[in-house]
Amino acid sequence: MRILIAEDDATSRRLLEAVLNKWGHEVVSTRDGNEAWAALENAAPPTLAILDWMMPGIDGVEVCRRVRQRAELEPTYLILLTALGGKEDIVAGLEAGANDYVTKPFDASELRARVKVGERVVELQSALAGRVDELQEALGHVKKLQGLLPICMHCHRIRNDAESWQRIELYVEDHSDAQFSHGVCPECLEKYYPKKKYPK
């Protein structure tokens, strides 16, 4: 997984890079909120980001807020890294759009567990998005007949949306993916094409 980290403290940034690389992740490293925001605005941003709360430029909470305000951006799982452990601070971060938080100095095992939660969420979002795309593609091929269909009781033509009368098979073809082939049922065969009886 590609993980973005935004941390202005060089020591903390290198430590984060080291543990994430050790766990097999590709790390995109940034030094402040402006760089982080620029990376998240890319066409293919990292799917998970660990953002320091207090950074030069824009802080981690503002990065979260901007990501959530841009609906067209790819969904990113956002973890705030903060020395602010108060309940009000945590609530403010979550309300700004963060998915989770880790307090500083971080515990590696706790961070790994929270990153794994983020991985599972990202995988589920990706699978769900794939299913939505499949359903939308399928719906694009489906036309549905519904409601009251006025049919003439004598000629069996149907009144279409333009208030004109047309053969029922043409109407069905226009409103579905069905196609018709014509044949003759046994009753009509006997009625309209009776077998000739020849004298013995």
Secondary structure, DSSP 8 states (H G I E B T S, - for coil): -EEEEE-SSHHHHHHHHHHHHHTT-EEEEESSHHHHHHHHTSSS--SEEEEESS-SSS-HHHHHHHHHH-TTS---EEEEEES---HHHHHHHHHTT-SEEEESS--HHHHHHHHHHHHHHHHHHHHHHHHHHHHHHHHHT-----S---B-TTT--EE-TTS-EE-HHHHHHHTSS--------HHHHHHHS-------
